[in-house]
Amino acid sequence: MNKNLQIAKYVIADYITALLAWSLFFFYRKYYVDPYFLEHYTVVFDDPKFFYGIIAVPIFWLILYAISGQYRKIYRKSRLKELGHTLSITLIGVLIIFFVLILDEVIRSYKSYYQSFIVLFVLHFSFTYLARFLLTTITNNKIHHRKIGFNTVMVGCNGNALSIFQEIENQPLSPGNKFIGFVDAGVSEENLLDHYIPHLGTYKDLKRIVEEHKVEEVIIAFERSEKDAVERVITELEETNVVIKIAPIMQDILLGSVKTSSIYSPLIEISTNLMPAWQMVVKRAMDIVVSLIAIIVLSPVFLFTAIGVKLSSPGPILYCQPRVGLRGKIFKMVKFRSMYQDAESNGPQLSSKDDPRITPFGKIMRQYRLDEIPQFFTVLKGDMSLVGPRPERPYYIEQIIQKMPHYKLLLKVKPGITSWGQVKFGYAENLDQMIERAKFDLIYLENMSIAMDIKILVYTIMIVLQGRGK
C-alpha cells in the first residue's frame, strides 16, 4: 500500500471539486445575484476576484480538511461516516466563506443571501462527496477482494485465536487483515496456529515486530479470564500507532482510558485517540499563541526573576534538566534556578517544602511558579504543551513504571507546564506522591479536550495569583 499516493488522490479530488464548485457558484453569483456586475464586466473571467477565488478557496478547503483529520487513516474510510463528515465540514466551511467573502457584497435583497448560501453548500457538498464516494468505493473494493491488506499480528494461539483467524480468512469480503504471524500471549495455552501462520515470538517482542514488519493491526485473542495478560499486551503497544482489536466478549476488561467502537464481526476496535484531530490542531495553535503572548507580556517578570536569581546565589540563571516527553523522547526542560548550585551533586533528589537546597529567592519563585516561565519557550519549540502531564526525569520514570506500568499512557501526549495532577495534587516530594499525582493525570487523559485545557489553565492562574505554588 502506498499511503502517500492514496492521500494525494483525495487531496487532488478535493482540490478539483472545490475549484469546480466555487467556479460555478461565482458564475451564479455574478450573473443572477450581483445587480452591477454586467455594468463593469462583459464576462466573468474579466473579474480579477474570480482568479483570486479559484486560488484561495480550494486551498482554504484543503487546510480545513487537514485540520479536521480527513487525510488520516486514509485506507479506513466508511462511506456512511464520510457522508456525515463531509456534511459537517461543508457546513462549517461555507459559513466561514459566506461571512468572510460574501456578506459585504452588494445584493438585490436579503433573500439572495440565503439562496447563495444554499447554492454554495449544495454545489460543494455534492461534488466533494461524489468524488470521495467513488474513491472510497474503489478502495474498499480492493480491500474486500484482498488486493490491499493491513499487516496484522495475532496475540495468542489458542482456540479463540484460531476461531478468529478462520472467521476473518473465510469471509467472502475481507475486512483487510493480512496475517503475517502470531506471538505467544504469555499465558498457558495450546498452540493451534502453527499450521497456518508463522510464530514471531512473544508479546514482549511486539514493539520490535510492529516496527520491522510495518504492522498496522494487532488482534488480541484471549479468553475472558486473562485480564492481566490483556493489560500487559496493551502496555507493550502503548508507544505504537497500531490499531488494536479484540473479541467482543472482552469488552468488560478494557482499560478505562480506551474507548471501543464496533467494526466488522467478530472484532471490536480499541480506540486510543485521545482527542479529535481538529482539537489537536487547536491545542497546538493555542500553545503557540498563548506562549507568544505570555513571553511578551511577562518580559518584565523574566527580567526581574533573572536578576533575582543572579543576586540570590552564585551560579547560572537558568537550569536545564533532561525530562521524558512525548513517546519517551528526552528533551531539555529549562527553568529559572531556584536551588543552590550543585544541589544534586549526590544524585537526583526530589525537593520538599523546607528543602535547605532552595535559595530564599527560590522559595518566592516556587510560591508563584516563576521558575516555570522559561518553559513557554519549550512550548514554542514543540517539546511541551501548556497543559499536559508534568514531565519527569528518566531516573524517576523507570521507578514509577515498575510500580505503575500504565504510567506509560502519559507518554502518549506532550508534557505540560501545568496539569490536572499539578492543580489537584501539587508538587510531589517522593515516589509515592508522584504515583498519586499521576492518577490525576490519567484522569486528564480520559477526558482530554480543549474545554478541559482551558479549565486547568484557569485553575493554574488562580493558584499562581494566590501564591499557592509551593
C-alpha atoms as one frame of an Amber mdcrd trajectory, in Angstrom:
protein
   0.000   0.000   0.000   1.184   3.478  -0.850  -0.413   5.704   1.771   1.054
   8.926   0.357  -0.339   8.141  -3.088  -3.777   7.495  -1.616  -3.658  10.775
   0.308  -2.613  12.551  -2.897  -5.681  11.141  -4.678  -8.006  12.572  -2.048
  -6.182  15.913  -1.989  -6.348  16.250  -5.778 -10.014  15.234  -5.817 -10.840
  17.712  -3.050  -8.952  20.478  -4.841 -10.687  19.882  -8.168 -14.163  19.629
  -6.637 -13.625  22.784  -4.553 -12.382  24.602  -7.661 -15.356  23.437  -9.719
 -17.926  24.232  -7.018 -16.530  27.723  -6.427 -16.326  28.488 -10.160 -19.959
  27.514 -10.749 -21.032  29.433  -7.658 -19.133  32.510  -8.847 -20.923  32.336
 -12.207 -24.279  32.027 -10.442 -23.468  34.801  -8.000 -22.362  37.313 -10.609
 -24.907  36.634 -13.361 -28.011  36.072 -11.212 -27.402  37.933  -7.940 -24.990
  40.861  -8.426 -27.035  43.735  -9.920 -23.964  45.715 -11.010 -21.728  43.011
 -12.431 -22.721  43.411 -16.106 -22.197  47.169 -15.870 -18.473  46.633 -15.224
 -17.608  43.332 -16.922 -18.664  41.527 -20.091 -17.708  38.030 -18.957 -16.915
  36.586 -15.553 -13.275  35.983 -16.493 -12.737  39.746 -16.637 -13.309  39.987
 -12.894  -9.980  39.548 -11.020 -11.925  38.235  -7.993 -12.670  35.101  -9.980
  -8.977  34.213 -10.235  -8.287  35.144  -6.618 -11.120  32.846  -5.617 -10.068
  29.805  -7.618  -6.636  30.017  -5.986  -7.559  30.851  -2.387 -10.833  28.973
  -1.882  -9.606  25.445  -2.793  -6.523  25.953  -0.599  -8.808  27.013   2.258
 -10.811  23.795   1.875  -7.675  21.630   1.851  -6.456  23.285   5.058  -9.870
  22.760   6.668  -9.886  19.072   5.660  -6.368  18.585   7.019  -7.240  20.268
  10.330 -10.320  18.069  10.732  -8.289  14.897  10.140  -9.794  13.935   6.783
  -6.456  12.656   5.471  -5.717  10.406   8.439  -6.466   6.671   8.314  -6.870
   7.114   4.596  -7.465   3.401   3.906 -10.032   3.008   6.683 -12.859   5.176
   5.431 -16.561   4.368   5.632 -18.912   5.815   3.024 -21.558   6.428   5.683
 -19.130   8.201   8.035 -17.734  10.071   5.042 -21.239  11.379   4.377 -21.545
  12.782   7.897 -18.024  14.219   7.929 -18.469  15.893   4.536 -21.819  17.389
   5.559 -20.489  18.879   8.792 -17.224  20.200   7.338 -19.016  21.654   4.304
 -21.424  23.488   6.601 -18.552  24.942   8.649 -16.521  25.875   5.574 -19.419
  27.504   3.730 -20.281  29.544   6.830 -16.686  30.810   7.016 -16.588  31.654
   3.286 -20.003  33.286   3.494 -19.058  35.647   6.318 -15.543  36.391   5.035
 -16.140  36.778   1.286 -19.834  37.220   0.566 -21.621  39.073   3.356 -20.377
  42.552   2.379 -21.239  42.277  -1.324 -23.976  44.423  -2.868 -27.205  42.443
  -3.326 -30.756  42.972  -4.562 -32.409  41.561  -1.434 -31.601  39.573   1.699
 -33.295  36.598   0.091 -30.286  36.301  -2.204 -28.062  35.692   0.845 -29.988
  32.557   1.735 -30.090  31.431  -1.877 -26.349  31.964  -2.244 -25.646  30.016
   0.935 -27.787  27.086  -0.201 -26.309  27.070  -3.720 -22.705  27.083  -2.470
 -23.464  24.418   0.147 -25.220  22.115  -2.327 -22.578  22.557  -5.031 -19.615
  21.976  -2.741 -21.139  19.079  -0.824 -22.398  17.315  -3.960 -19.126  17.488
  -5.867 -16.948  16.685  -2.843 -18.962  13.742  -1.562 -19.397  12.264  -5.035
 -15.624  12.258  -5.580 -14.951  10.851  -2.107 -17.690   8.255  -2.502 -16.083
   6.990  -5.699 -12.562   6.941  -4.213 -13.729   5.210  -1.032 -15.762   2.671
  -3.005 -12.798   1.792  -5.223 -10.503   1.478  -2.187 -12.975  -0.623  -0.190
 -13.475  -2.948  -3.155  -9.719  -3.503  -3.335  -9.666  -4.259   0.397 -12.650
  -6.620   0.201 -11.065  -8.512  -2.711  -7.722  -8.749  -0.844  -5.808  -6.529
  -3.276  -4.988  -4.251  -0.337  -4.305  -5.525   3.176  -3.115  -4.373   6.587
  -0.225  -6.312   8.105  -1.740  -7.984  11.157  -0.331  -9.898  14.135  -2.392
 -12.253  16.284  -1.609 -12.252  20.007  -2.407 -15.720  21.265  -2.591 -19.132
  19.646  -5.455 -20.852  21.471  -8.845 -21.963  20.228 -10.178 -18.426  20.365
  -7.280 -17.209  18.197  -7.851 -19.986  15.668 -11.573 -19.222  15.548 -10.958
 -15.508  14.916  -8.312 -16.272  12.288 -10.542 -18.694  10.384 -13.588 -16.436
  10.555 -11.635 -13.489   9.117  -9.922 -15.584   6.447 -13.172 -17.250   5.363
 -15.186 -14.065   4.971 -16.274 -13.528   1.336 -15.493  -9.821   1.700 -12.209
  -9.366   3.520 -12.015  -6.720   6.282  -8.410  -6.154   5.144  -6.372  -8.211
   7.610  -3.193  -9.703   6.150  -1.801 -12.022   8.834   1.998 -12.097   8.972
   2.188 -14.266  12.108   1.330 -14.643  15.766   3.032 -14.148  19.127   2.690
 -16.021  22.409   0.387 -14.363  24.873   2.457 -15.065  27.948  -0.194 -17.423
  29.285  -0.542 -21.174  29.256  -2.357 -22.113  26.058  -2.400 -24.748  23.355
  -0.656 -23.727  20.128  -3.204 -24.116  17.328  -1.914 -21.520  14.828   1.462
 -23.048  13.918  -0.001 -24.743  10.841  -1.477 -21.501   9.488   0.839 -18.535
  10.148   4.459 -18.074  11.377   5.379 -17.888  15.056   7.101 -14.493  15.527
   7.963 -14.596  19.242   6.277 -13.498  22.460   4.127 -10.496  23.305   7.271
  -8.807  24.694   8.604  -8.669  21.108   5.542  -6.801  19.822   7.134  -3.359
  19.624  10.054  -4.702  17.567   7.743  -6.780  15.354   5.493  -3.777  14.698
   8.489  -1.710  13.567  10.198  -4.415  11.491   7.090  -5.693   9.688   5.207
  -2.372   9.470   2.311  -3.901  11.351  -0.890  -1.855  11.302  -3.193  -4.078
  13.351  -2.831  -6.305  16.399  -5.612  -8.707  17.355  -5.772  -9.865  20.975
  -7.271 -13.353  21.229  -7.580 -14.278  24.911 -10.204 -15.936  26.973 -12.379
 -13.738  29.200 -10.426 -14.611  32.356  -6.996 -13.404  31.132  -7.370  -9.772
  32.232  -3.753  -9.300  33.316  -2.455 -10.656  30.005  -4.591  -8.191  28.039
  -3.255  -5.315  30.116   0.332  -6.470  29.543  -0.167  -6.571  25.772  -1.804
  -3.139  25.682   1.063  -1.772  27.772   3.589  -3.137  25.254   1.708  -1.403
  22.428   1.176   1.935  24.156   4.066   3.613  22.336   2.988   2.405  18.874
   0.326   3.654  16.469  -1.193   0.285  15.633  -4.909  -0.433  15.624  -5.736
  -2.853  18.450  -8.697  -5.188  18.050 -10.191  -7.655  20.470 -13.034 -10.168
  20.669 -16.383  -8.655  21.770 -16.502 -10.872  24.880 -13.503  -8.933  26.183
 -15.235  -5.547  26.347 -15.640  -5.716  30.103 -11.854  -5.876  30.655 -10.790
  -2.896  28.596  -8.859  -0.161  30.376 -10.804   2.914  31.340  -8.515   5.014
  29.155  -9.609   3.397  25.895 -12.889   3.577  24.062 -14.421   0.950  21.803
 -16.321   1.196  18.549 -17.906  -1.647  16.653 -16.349  -2.775  13.394 -16.522
  -5.886  11.225 -17.521  -9.028  13.073 -16.040 -10.762  15.001 -13.934  -7.920
  16.437 -14.218  -4.505  18.019 -11.551  -1.823  17.904  -9.858  -0.344  20.933
  -9.601   3.330  20.072  -6.660   5.139  21.673  -7.361   8.513  20.036  -7.303
  10.915  22.973  -8.680  13.937  21.100 -10.240  14.557  17.677  -7.733  15.705
  15.074  -9.190  19.217  14.878  -8.873  19.647  18.646  -5.224  18.580  18.492
  -4.622  21.312  15.895  -6.466  23.884  18.019  -4.498  22.771  21.100  -1.193
  23.338  19.302  -2.368  26.698  17.948  -3.392  27.694  21.473   0.053  26.644
  22.744   1.776  28.895  20.225  -0.494  31.934  20.623  -0.652  31.869  24.438
   3.106  31.247  24.745   3.933  34.181  22.468   1.589  36.461  24.406   2.999
  35.240  27.733   6.599  35.806  26.631   5.791  39.369  25.548   3.567  40.316
  28.491   5.787  38.654  31.101   9.072  40.034  29.730   9.450  42.416  32.731
   8.867  39.423  35.037  11.541  37.497  33.112  14.000  40.324  33.721  13.066
  40.713  37.406  13.346  36.967  38.036  16.665  36.671  36.204  18.152  39.495
  38.300  16.764  37.936  41.470  18.312  34.549  40.681  21.684  36.116  39.898
  21.744  38.120  43.122  20.422  35.311  45.323  23.336  32.896  44.938  26.337
  32.135  42.708  25.645  30.096  39.600  23.780  30.251  36.287  20.398  31.954
  35.952  18.793  29.098  34.038  18.765  25.432  34.943  18.430  22.741  32.260
  17.310  19.250  33.138  16.615  16.180  30.961  12.953  15.137  31.046  10.949
  12.406  29.317   8.446  13.734  26.795   6.136  12.520  24.061   6.667   8.825
  23.211   9.606   8.650  25.612  11.688  11.283  23.806  14.226  13.012  26.061
  14.221  16.813  25.930  15.812  19.640  27.905  13.413  21.433  30.240  14.568
  24.938  31.172  13.704  26.624  34.472  14.971  29.565  36.468  17.412  28.125
  39.011  15.730  28.000  42.419  18.367  25.933  44.262  21.966  26.481  45.199
  24.496  25.346  42.616  25.381  21.619  42.696  22.240  20.869  44.735  22.145
  17.386  43.202  25.831  16.572  43.388  24.918  13.312  45.155  22.364  12.279
  42.538  18.696  13.051  41.712  16.640  14.199  44.692  13.080  15.487  44.827
  12.577  18.783  46.603  10.446  19.237  49.722   8.679  22.147  51.398  11.542
  23.101  53.719  14.355  21.874  51.479  17.607  23.615  52.552  18.876  23.407
  48.973  16.305  26.019  47.867  17.532  29.617  47.926  15.470  32.318  49.699
  14.542  33.843  46.340  13.886  30.339  45.018  11.145  29.892  47.636   9.435
  33.042  46.374   9.748  31.864  42.775   8.254  28.481  43.573   5.407  30.019
  45.526   4.319  31.937  42.411   5.766  29.382  39.955   8.036  31.992  38.421
  10.713  29.334  37.959   8.472  27.695  35.342   8.015  30.635  32.953  11.045
  29.850  30.694   9.080  26.748  29.699   6.955  28.925  27.409   9.946  28.788
  25.045   9.937  24.980  25.308   6.235  25.030  24.394   7.002  27.156  21.326
   9.701  24.678  20.335   7.134  21.884  20.492   8.610  19.697  23.234   5.901
  20.705  25.704   2.310  21.923  25.758   0.589  24.424  28.018  -1.450  21.605
  29.549  -0.319  18.019  29.878   1.150  15.588  32.401   4.152  17.067  34.181
   7.386  15.664  32.686   9.633  13.631  34.949  13.302  12.693  34.790  14.304
   9.318  33.279  15.637   8.263  36.699  12.152   8.509  38.221  10.225   7.333
  35.157  11.887   3.916  35.366  10.943   3.566  39.037   7.371   4.745  38.511
   6.761   2.315  35.635   7.923  -0.582  37.797   5.199   0.239  40.333   2.635
   1.629  37.885   3.029   0.095  34.382   0.203   2.172  32.927   2.172   5.331
  33.620   3.370   4.782  30.029  -0.028   6.046  28.905   1.055   9.538  29.957
   3.834   9.398  27.361   1.191   9.406  24.610   0.809  13.178  24.945   3.175
  16.106  25.254   4.024  17.042  28.838   2.731  20.383  30.048   3.693  23.439
  32.046   0.653  22.667  34.164  -1.550  19.607  34.551  -4.625  18.287  36.296
  -2.303  16.464  38.690  -0.431  19.693  39.378  -3.688  21.531  40.083  -5.295
  18.859  42.265  -2.191  17.446  43.964   0.674  19.895  43.536   4.389  19.099
  43.603   5.492  15.612  44.631   8.123  15.109  47.335   8.629  11.359  46.915
   7.959   8.490  44.527   4.641   7.528  46.114   3.359  11.081  45.721   4.482
  11.097  42.076   2.401   7.964  41.513  -0.560   9.507  43.336  -0.323  12.641
  41.194  -0.086  10.534  38.040  -3.567   9.164  38.768  -4.999  12.652  38.276
  -3.082  12.991  35.003  -4.534   9.673  33.824  -7.986  11.104  34.526  -6.995
  14.059  32.328  -6.079  11.673  29.515  -9.517  10.068  29.708 -11.189  13.477
  29.431  -8.826  15.399  27.148 -10.493  18.311  25.391  -9.940  21.991  24.677
 -12.518  22.811  27.364 -10.593  20.718  29.902  -7.346  22.509  28.997  -8.968
  25.909  29.487 -10.359  24.792  32.850  -6.894  23.667  34.007  -5.302  26.927
  32.814  -7.884  28.972  34.752  -7.251  26.938  37.921  -3.488  27.335  37.439
  -3.743  31.114  37.070  -5.778  31.266  40.294  -3.156  29.175  42.124  -0.327
  31.407  40.864  -2.101  34.664  41.760  -2.867  33.336  45.242   0.753  32.260
  45.738  -0.187  28.628  46.374   2.502  27.156  44.095   4.643  25.505  46.754
